[in-house]
Amino acid sequence: MKIEILGTGCAKCHKLDELVRATVKETGVIAEVNKVDDIKKIMTYGVMTTPALVIDGEVKAAGKIPAKDEIMKWLGGK
């Protein structure tokens, strides 16, 4: 599984990164988590507001920090 955190470095972007990494660890899902701060790459996803969460190439959330339960569901966890 490939997970990307899209954001230019704002506090919410860092918070989403921490939350996703903790959730991946908790669920035991094998995933590659990357932080993307290149605005051109972020725009290729059609994302205009950050932070954004992309899982396997699909934008799951943009402009907000999703709830941990929602992230778990997307990861196939509990």
MOPAC internal coordinates of N, CA, C and O (Angstrom, degrees):
PM7 1SCF
backbone

  N    0.0000 0     0.00 0     0.00 0    0    0    0
  C    1.4425 1     0.00 0     0.00 0    1    0    0
  C    1.5277 1   107.93 1     0.00 0    2    1    0
  O    1.2310 1   120.90 1   -43.20 1    3    2    1
  N    1.3239 1   115.88 1   136.80 1    3    2    1
  C    1.4617 1   120.84 1   178.65 1    5    3    2
  C    1.5259 1   108.88 1  -114.71 1    6    5    3
  O    1.2310 1   121.10 1   -56.76 1    7    6    5
  N    1.3224 1   115.51 1   123.24 1    7    6    5
  C    1.4597 1   121.48 1  -178.96 1    9    7    6
  C    1.5204 1   108.05 1  -119.05 1   10    9    7
  O    1.2310 1   121.28 1   -46.51 1   11   10    9
  N    1.3380 1   115.15 1   133.49 1   11   10    9
  C    1.4509 1   120.12 1   177.47 1   13   11   10
  C    1.5218 1   109.58 1  -124.91 1   14   13   11
  O    1.2310 1   121.33 1   -46.65 1   15   14   13
  N    1.3190 1   115.07 1   133.35 1   15   14   13
  C    1.4589 1   122.21 1   174.48 1   17   15   14
  C    1.5255 1   105.47 1  -102.67 1   18   17   15
  O    1.2310 1   120.74 1   -65.01 1   19   18   17
  N    1.3151 1   116.19 1   114.99 1   19   18   17
  C    1.4586 1   120.75 1  -178.75 1   21   19   18
  C    1.5151 1   109.51 1   -96.26 1   22   21   19
  O    1.2310 1   120.67 1   -53.51 1   23   22   21
  N    1.3289 1   116.33 1   126.49 1   23   22   21
  C    1.4518 1   119.77 1   179.07 1   25   23   22
  C    1.5159 1   111.21 1   175.53 1   26   25   23
  O    1.2310 1   121.38 1   -27.01 1   27   26   25
  N    1.3093 1   114.97 1   152.99 1   27   26   25
  C    1.4608 1   120.01 1  -175.66 1   29   27   26
  C    1.5189 1   113.47 1   -93.14 1   30   29   27
  O    1.2310 1   119.90 1  -175.80 1   31   30   29
  N    1.3153 1   117.80 1     4.20 1   31   30   29
  C    1.4630 1   120.00 1   175.31 1   33   31   30
  C    1.5148 1   114.92 1   116.08 1   34   33   31
  O    1.2310 1   119.81 1  -168.13 1   35   34   33
  N    1.3177 1   117.98 1    11.87 1   35   34   33
  C    1.4655 1   120.33 1   179.59 1   37   35   34
  C    1.5339 1   110.45 1   -71.84 1   38   37   35
  O    1.2310 1   120.80 1   -11.48 1   39   38   37
  N    1.3081 1   116.07 1   168.52 1   39   38   37
  C    1.4708 1   121.25 1  -178.62 1   41   39   38
  C    1.5292 1   111.13 1   -59.65 1   42   41   39
  O    1.2310 1   120.14 1   139.64 1   43   42   41
  N    1.3308 1   117.33 1   -40.36 1   43   42   41
  C    1.4680 1   120.03 1   179.92 1   45   43   42
  C    1.5212 1   111.04 1   -66.40 1   46   45   43
  O    1.2310 1   120.44 1   145.10 1   47   46   45
  N    1.3214 1   116.77 1   -34.90 1   47   46   45
  C    1.4642 1   120.75 1   178.08 1   49   47   46
  C    1.5298 1   110.38 1   -63.77 1   50   49   47
  O    1.2310 1   120.52 1   136.22 1   51   50   49
  N    1.3273 1   116.61 1   -43.78 1   51   50   49
  C    1.4664 1   121.14 1   178.05 1   53   51   50
  C    1.5298 1   110.72 1   -64.64 1   54   53   51
  O    1.2310 1   120.37 1   139.88 1   55   54   53
  N    1.3202 1   116.89 1   -40.12 1   55   54   53
  C    1.4676 1   121.74 1   179.77 1   57   55   54
  C    1.5342 1   110.26 1   -63.32 1   58   57   55
  O    1.2310 1   120.42 1   136.06 1   59   58   57
  N    1.3411 1   116.81 1   -43.94 1   59   58   57
  C    1.4660 1   120.01 1   178.79 1   61   59   58
  C    1.5226 1   110.11 1   -63.59 1   62   61   59
  O    1.2310 1   119.96 1   137.96 1   63   62   61
  N    1.3183 1   117.69 1   -42.04 1   63   62   61
  C    1.4570 1   121.76 1   178.81 1   65   63   62
  C    1.5288 1   110.50 1   -58.50 1   66   65   63
  O    1.2310 1   120.42 1   132.38 1   67   66   65
  N    1.3289 1   116.80 1   -47.62 1   67   66   65
  C    1.4681 1   121.15 1   178.89 1   69   67   66
  C    1.5208 1   111.33 1   -61.83 1   70   69   67
  O    1.2310 1   120.71 1   135.64 1   71   70   69
  N    1.3281 1   116.26 1   -44.36 1   71   70   69
  C    1.4695 1   120.98 1  -178.57 1   73   71   70
  C    1.5292 1   111.53 1   -63.51 1   74   73   71
  O    1.2310 1   120.50 1   135.58 1   75   74   73
  N    1.3169 1   116.64 1   -44.42 1   75   74   73
  C    1.4640 1   120.20 1  -179.19 1   77   75   74
  C    1.5303 1   110.42 1   -65.18 1   78   77   75
  O    1.2310 1   120.27 1   134.68 1   79   78   77
  N    1.3188 1   117.10 1   -45.32 1   79   78   77
  C    1.4671 1   119.96 1  -179.82 1   81   79   78
  C    1.5335 1   111.39 1   -62.20 1   82   81   79
  O    1.2310 1   120.25 1   138.92 1   83   82   81
  N    1.3184 1   117.13 1   -41.08 1   83   82   81
  C    1.4647 1   120.87 1   178.56 1   85   83   82
  C    1.5257 1   110.69 1   -66.14 1   86   85   83
  O    1.2310 1   120.41 1   140.77 1   87   86   85
  N    1.3324 1   116.82 1   -39.23 1   87   86   85
  C    1.4661 1   120.79 1  -179.31 1   89   87   86
  C    1.5217 1   110.81 1   -68.72 1   90   89   87
  O    1.2310 1   120.21 1   139.67 1   91   90   89
  N    1.3196 1   117.20 1   -40.33 1   91   90   89
  C    1.4709 1   120.97 1   176.88 1   93   91   90
  C    1.5228 1   109.47 1   -60.87 1   94   93   91
  O    1.2310 1   120.56 1   134.90 1   95   94   93
  N    1.3161 1   116.54 1   -45.10 1   95   94   93
  C    1.4726 1   120.83 1   179.84 1   97   95   94
  C    1.5257 1   110.59 1   -62.58 1   98   97   95
  O    1.2310 1   120.82 1   135.63 1   99   98   97
  N    1.3341 1   116.04 1   -44.37 1   99   98   97
  C    1.4694 1   120.76 1  -178.02 1  101   99   98
  C    1.5255 1   112.49 1   -64.46 1  102  101   99
  O    1.2310 1   120.22 1   140.49 1  103  102  101
  N    1.3267 1   117.18 1   -39.51 1  103  102  101
  C    1.4623 1   120.48 1  -177.29 1  105  103  102
  C    1.5169 1   112.43 1   -81.15 1  106  105  103
  O    1.2310 1   120.36 1   160.42 1  107  106  105
  N    1.3439 1   116.92 1   -19.58 1  107  106  105
  C    1.4508 1   119.98 1  -179.29 1  109  107  106
  C    1.5179 1   113.68 1    79.27 1  110  109  107
  O    1.2310 1   120.21 1  -170.57 1  111  110  109
  N    1.3188 1   117.20 1     9.43 1  111  110  109
  C    1.4576 1   121.76 1   179.14 1  113  111  110
  C    1.5280 1   108.74 1   -68.41 1  114  113  111
  O    1.2310 1   121.14 1   -41.49 1  115  114  113
  N    1.3212 1   115.43 1   138.51 1  115  114  113
  C    1.4577 1   119.27 1   176.42 1  117  115  114
  C    1.5158 1   107.23 1   -86.40 1  118  117  115
  O    1.2310 1   121.11 1   -65.47 1  119  118  117
  N    1.3253 1   115.48 1   114.53 1  119  118  117
  C    1.4591 1   120.36 1  -176.41 1  121  119  118
  C    1.5114 1   110.92 1  -147.37 1  122  121  119
  O    1.2310 1   121.67 1   -30.96 1  123  122  121
  N    1.3099 1   114.41 1   149.04 1  123  122  121
  C    1.4564 1   122.14 1   172.83 1  125  123  122
  C    1.5225 1   105.91 1   -98.32 1  126  125  123
  O    1.2310 1   120.24 1   -61.43 1  127  126  125
  N    1.3230 1   117.16 1   118.57 1  127  126  125
  C    1.4639 1   121.69 1  -178.48 1  129  127  126
  C    1.5259 1   108.82 1  -109.46 1  130  129  127
  O    1.2310 1   121.05 1   -57.33 1  131  130  129
  N    1.3234 1   115.60 1   122.67 1  131  130  129
  C    1.4652 1   120.94 1  -179.64 1  133  131  130
  C    1.5144 1   110.37 1  -126.05 1  134  133  131
  O    1.2310 1   121.19 1   -34.11 1  135  134  133
  N    1.3146 1   115.32 1   145.89 1  135  134  133
  C    1.4561 1   121.61 1   175.12 1  137  135  134
  C    1.5195 1   107.47 1  -100.53 1  138  137  135
  O    1.2310 1   120.36 1   -52.90 1  139  138  137
  N    1.3207 1   116.92 1   127.10 1  139  138  137
  C    1.4599 1   122.19 1  -178.90 1  141  139  138
  C    1.5262 1   108.12 1  -112.86 1  142  141  139
  O    1.2310 1   121.12 1   -62.26 1  143  142  141
  N    1.3454 1   115.47 1   117.74 1  143  142  141
  C    1.4607 1   118.28 1  -179.93 1  145  143  142
  C    1.5309 1   112.78 1  -117.63 1  146  145  143
  O    1.2310 1   120.57 1  -177.44 1  147  146  145
  N    1.3212 1   116.51 1     2.56 1  147  146  145
  C    1.4630 1   121.37 1   177.34 1  149  147  146
  C    1.5275 1   109.05 1   -77.86 1  150  149  147
  O    1.2310 1   120.74 1   -65.66 1  151  150  149
  N    1.3322 1   116.20 1   114.34 1  151  150  149
  C    1.4604 1   121.10 1  -174.53 1  153  151  150
  C    1.5302 1   112.20 1   -59.74 1  154  153  151
  O    1.2310 1   119.86 1   146.02 1  155  154  153
  N    1.3259 1   117.88 1   -33.98 1  155  154  153
  C    1.4716 1   120.39 1   178.92 1  157  155  154
  C    1.5215 1   111.19 1   -66.26 1  158  157  155
  O    1.2310 1   120.56 1   139.14 1  159  158  157
  N    1.3285 1   116.53 1   -40.86 1  159  158  157
  C    1.4710 1   120.32 1   177.93 1  161  159  158
  C    1.5318 1   110.06 1   -67.73 1  162  161  159
  O    1.2310 1   120.38 1   139.59 1  163  162  161
  N    1.3335 1   116.87 1   -40.41 1  163  162  161
  C    1.4681 1   120.68 1   178.27 1  165  163  162
  C    1.5224 1   109.76 1   -59.56 1  166  165  163
  O    1.2310 1   120.31 1   137.74 1  167  166  165
  N    1.3303 1   117.01 1   -42.26 1  167  166  165
  C    1.4671 1   120.82 1  -178.25 1  169  167  166
  C    1.5216 1   112.77 1   -67.36 1  170  169  167
  O    1.2310 1   119.83 1   156.65 1  171  170  169
  N    1.3442 1   117.93 1   -23.35 1  171  170  169
  C    1.4682 1   119.47 1   178.34 1  173  171  170
  C    1.5299 1   111.42 1   -65.40 1  174  173  171
  O    1.2310 1   120.71 1   159.14 1  175  174  173
  N    1.3244 1   116.25 1   -20.86 1  175  174  173
  C    1.4649 1   120.46 1   176.85 1  177  175  174
  C    1.5261 1   112.02 1   -86.88 1  178  177  175
  O    1.2310 1   120.24 1   176.14 1  179  178  177
  N    1.3349 1   117.16 1    -3.86 1  179  178  177
  C    1.4591 1   120.55 1  -178.02 1  181  179  178
  C    1.5145 1   112.83 1    77.85 1  182  181  179
  O    1.2310 1   120.53 1  -163.73 1  183  182  181
  N    1.3141 1   116.58 1    16.27 1  183  182  181
  C    1.4592 1   122.33 1  -178.70 1  185  183  182
  C    1.5215 1   109.30 1   -87.66 1  186  185  183
  O    1.2310 1   120.78 1   -54.75 1  187  186  185
  N    1.3282 1   116.11 1   125.25 1  187  186  185
  C    1.4557 1   120.48 1   179.27 1  189  187  186
  C    1.5268 1   112.77 1  -107.47 1  190  189  187
  O    1.2310 1   120.36 1   162.96 1  191  190  189
  N    1.3376 1   116.92 1   -17.04 1  191  190  189
  C    1.4600 1   120.88 1   177.86 1  193  191  190
  C    1.5239 1   109.19 1  -128.56 1  194  193  191
  O    1.2310 1   121.46 1   -41.18 1  195  194  193
  N    1.3034 1   114.81 1   138.82 1  195  194  193
  C    1.4616 1   119.87 1   179.33 1  197  195  194
  C    1.5213 1   108.56 1  -115.06 1  198  197  195
  O    1.2310 1   119.48 1   -20.17 1  199  198  197
  N    1.2992 1   118.60 1   159.83 1  199  198  197
  C    1.4555 1   126.60 1     7.00 1  201  199  198
  C    1.5256 1   111.03 1   -77.19 1  202  201  199
  O    1.2310 1   121.34 1   -18.96 1  203  202  201
  N    1.3246 1   115.03 1   161.04 1  203  202  201
  C    1.4578 1   120.73 1   175.84 1  205  203  202
  C    1.5205 1   108.42 1  -137.59 1  206  205  203
  O    1.2310 1   121.58 1   -27.85 1  207  206  205
  N    1.3150 1   114.57 1   152.15 1  207  206  205
  C    1.4631 1   121.64 1  -179.50 1  209  207  206
  C    1.5229 1   108.55 1  -121.16 1  210  209  207
  O    1.2310 1   121.03 1   -55.15 1  211  210  209
  N    1.3296 1   115.63 1   124.85 1  211  210  209
  C    1.4628 1   121.95 1   179.51 1  213  211  210
  C    1.5224 1   107.75 1  -120.09 1  214  213  211
  O    1.2310 1   120.92 1   -52.96 1  215  214  213
  N    1.3335 1   115.85 1   127.04 1  215  214  213
  C    1.4606 1   120.87 1   178.03 1  217  215  214
  C    1.5239 1   107.82 1  -121.28 1  218  217  215
  O    1.2310 1   120.89 1   -58.79 1  219  218  217
  N    1.3210 1   115.91 1   121.21 1  219  218  217
  C    1.4606 1   123.02 1  -178.17 1  221  219  218
  C    1.5282 1   111.84 1    48.55 1  222  221  219
  O    1.2310 1   120.73 1  -134.52 1  223  222  221
  N    1.3418 1   116.21 1    45.48 1  223  222  221
  C    1.4514 1   121.90 1   175.32 1  225  223  222
  C    1.5136 1   116.41 1    82.61 1  226  225  223
  O    1.2310 1   119.97 1   177.11 1  227  226  225
  N    1.3321 1   117.66 1    -2.89 1  227  226  225
  C    1.4628 1   122.12 1  -178.96 1  229  227  226
  C    1.5291 1   110.34 1  -108.14 1  230  229  227
  O    1.2310 1   120.89 1   -53.49 1  231  230  229
  N    1.3272 1   115.90 1   126.51 1  231  230  229
  C    1.4654 1   120.72 1   178.08 1  233  231  230
  C    1.5295 1   107.90 1   -71.74 1  234  233  231
  O    1.2310 1   121.19 1   -60.58 1  235  234  233
  N    1.3173 1   115.34 1   119.42 1  235  234  233
  C    1.4672 1   120.99 1  -179.71 1  237  235  234
  C    1.5241 1   112.11 1   -97.41 1  238  237  235
  O    1.2310 1   120.26 1   148.29 1  239  238  237
  N    1.3250 1   117.10 1   -31.71 1  239  238  237
  C    1.4734 1   121.08 1  -179.21 1  241  239  238
  C    1.5217 1   108.23 1  -154.35 1  242  241  239
  O    1.2310 1   121.20 1   -35.61 1  243  242  241
  N    1.3407 1   115.32 1   144.39 1  243  242  241
  C    1.4711 1   120.20 1   176.55 1  245  243  242
  C    1.5221 1   108.90 1  -145.13 1  246  245  243
  O    1.2310 1   121.21 1   -41.89 1  247  246  245
  N    1.3282 1   115.30 1   138.11 1  247  246  245
  C    1.4485 1   120.92 1   177.08 1  249  247  246
  C    1.5129 1   115.25 1    78.98 1  250  249  247
  O    1.2310 1   120.67 1  -171.34 1  251  250  249
  N    1.3421 1   116.32 1     8.66 1  251  250  249
  C    1.4646 1   120.29 1  -179.83 1  253  251  250
  C    1.5206 1   109.72 1  -156.26 1  254  253  251
  O    1.2310 1   121.67 1   -13.13 1  255  254  253
  N    1.3057 1   114.42 1   166.87 1  255  254  253
  C    1.4613 1   120.60 1   173.77 1  257  255  254
  C    1.5252 1   106.71 1  -102.63 1  258  257  255
  O    1.2310 1   119.92 1   -68.11 1  259  258  257
  N    1.3276 1   117.76 1   111.89 1  259  258  257
  C    1.4609 1   119.58 1   179.99 1  261  259  258
  C    1.5298 1   111.66 1   -68.24 1  262  261  259
  O    1.2310 1   121.13 1   -22.28 1  263  262  261
  N    1.3120 1   115.45 1   157.72 1  263  262  261
  C    1.4626 1   120.74 1   178.09 1  265  263  262
  C    1.5269 1   109.95 1   -66.96 1  266  265  263
  O    1.2310 1   121.08 1   -28.82 1  267  266  265
  N    1.3215 1   115.55 1   151.18 1  267  266  265
  C    1.4615 1   121.37 1  -179.81 1  269  267  266
  C    1.5293 1   111.29 1   -57.32 1  270  269  267
  O    1.2310 1   120.23 1   139.75 1  271  270  269
  N    1.3350 1   117.16 1   -40.25 1  271  270  269
  C    1.4661 1   120.84 1   179.29 1  273  271  270
  C    1.5265 1   111.48 1   -61.22 1  274  273  271
  O    1.2310 1   120.94 1   142.44 1  275  274  273
  N    1.3371 1   115.81 1   -37.56 1  275  274  273
  C    1.4539 1   120.60 1   179.37 1  277  275  274
  C    1.5379 1   110.18 1   -67.47 1  278  277  275
  O    1.2310 1   120.78 1   138.04 1  279  278  277
  N    1.3194 1   116.12 1   -41.96 1  279  278  277
  C    1.4698 1   120.00 1   177.91 1  281  279  278
  C    1.5221 1   109.60 1   -62.83 1  282  281  279
  O    1.2310 1   120.22 1   137.17 1  283  282  281
  N    1.3250 1   117.18 1   -42.83 1  283  282  281
  C    1.4779 1   120.82 1   178.35 1  285  283  282
  C    1.5189 1   111.20 1   -58.13 1  286  285  283
  O    1.2310 1   120.58 1   137.74 1  287  286  285
  N    1.3120 1   116.49 1   -42.26 1  287  286  285
  C    1.4643 1   121.55 1   179.67 1  289  287  286
  C    1.5298 1   110.11 1   -61.73 1  290  289  287
  O    1.2310 1   120.45 1   135.63 1  291  290  289
  N    1.3327 1   116.75 1   -44.37 1  291  290  289
  C    1.4593 1   120.38 1   179.57 1  293  291  290
  C    1.5203 1   112.04 1   -65.19 1  294  293  291
  O    1.2310 1   120.44 1   149.24 1  295  294  293
  N    1.3274 1   116.77 1   -30.76 1  295  294  293
  C    1.4562 1   121.18 1   179.23 1  297  295  294
  C    1.5184 1   112.33 1   -80.66 1  298  297  295
  O    1.2310 1   120.62 1   173.13 1  299  298  297
  N    1.3292 1   116.42 1    -6.87 1  299  298  297
  C    1.4532 1   120.19 1  -179.03 1  301  299  298
  C    1.5073 1   112.17 1    83.82 1  302  301  299
  O    1.2310 1   120.90 1  -162.35 1  303  302  301
  N    1.3280 1   115.89 1    17.65 1  303  302  301
  C    1.4698 1   120.92 1  -179.85 1  305  303  302
  C    1.5097 1   111.61 1   -84.93 1  306  305  303
  O    1.2310 1   121.16 1    31.59 1  307  306  305
  N    1.3201 1   115.38 1  -148.41 1  307  306  305
  C    1.4583 1   123.31 1  -175.05 1  309  307  306
  C    1.5064 1   112.32 1   -63.97 1  310  309  307
  O    1.2310 1   120.10 1   180.00 1  311  310  309

